[in-house]
Amino acid sequence: MQSNLNNIVLIGPMGSGKTTVGRRLSEKLGINFFDADHEIINKTGVSIDHIFDVEGEEGFRKREADVLKDLCNKPNNIL
């Protein structure tokens, strides 16, 4: 695999298959896949639903933006 490969960012509505496609693409290309929601859960130790209940959508979106910013600074990943 090329060492200068850029990140691949999958976008779409909830339930559209981003995680499924990301995992399969990761296997095919041999690079890491990160699911932003899973990274938020790992970082905070609470569910996405809990974050929405306590912080609302604005709080969740801030956390999501922070996680994505960190992940985008790492090369050769699927997000």
VOGU-3710 file (C-alpha; in Angstrom, 3 decimals, decimal comma):
1> mqsnlnnivl> 0,000/0,000/0,000  1,199/3,506/-0,762  2,485/5,446/2,244  1,165/8,750/0,868  -2,483/7,648/0,672  -4,842/10,311/1,982  -7,720/9,667/4,356  -11,029/8,528/2,964  -14,017/10,142/4,683  -17,432/8,513/4,301
11> igpmgsgktt> -20,421/10,780/4,779  -24,143/10,184/4,703  -27,262/9,997/6,821  -27,583/7,747/9,846  -28,203/4,152/8,818  -26,924/4,600/5,260  -24,170/1,981/5,603  -21,078/4,092/6,300  -19,780/1,695/8,956  -20,377/-1,392/6,819
21> vgrrlseklg> -18,716/0,148/3,766  -15,882/1,554/5,891  -15,078/-1,836/7,411  -15,112/-3,588/4,038  -13,027/-0,892/2,393  -10,572/-1,075/5,284  -10,143/-4,811/4,735  -9,683/-4,366/0,975  -7,148/-1,538/1,260  -5,404/-2,789/4,396
31> inffdadhei> -5,757/0,494/6,278  -7,488/1,434/9,523  -11,163/2,304/9,805  -12,462/4,594/12,546  -16,145/5,149/13,265  -16,550/8,642/14,767  -19,441/7,565/17,025  -17,417/4,660/18,412  -14,448/6,941/18,997  -16,677/9,384/20,909
41> inktgvsidh> -18,036/6,538/23,052  -14,495/5,263/23,723  -13,293/8,755/24,621  -16,220/9,729/26,870  -17,232/6,360/28,304  -20,919/7,106/27,696  -23,401/6,436/24,895  -24,271/8,868/22,125  -27,844/8,928/23,470  -26,523/10,015/26,872
51> ifdvegeegf> -24,489/12,826/25,304  -27,595/14,028/23,440  -29,664/13,854/26,660  -27,127/15,811/28,710  -25,510/18,151/26,158  -27,986/18,217/23,309  -27,126/18,085/19,636  -24,800/21,074/19,932  -22,670/19,299/22,543  -22,590/16,122/20,495
61> rkreadvlkd> -21,615/17,968/17,305  -18,756/19,709/19,130  -17,462/16,360/20,387  -17,887/14,883/16,893  -15,962/17,765/15,290  -13,127/17,406/17,818  -12,836/13,645/17,237  -12,929/14,041/13,458  -10,298/16,775/13,579  -7,991/14,482/15,557
71> lcnkpnnil> -8,615/11,556/13,205  -8,098/13,653/10,079  -4,626/14,595/11,332  -3,610/10,933/11,110  -2,780/9,724/7,575  -4,025/6,662/5,745  -7,332/6,044/7,496  -10,942/5,555/6,576  -13,298/7,648/8,657
//
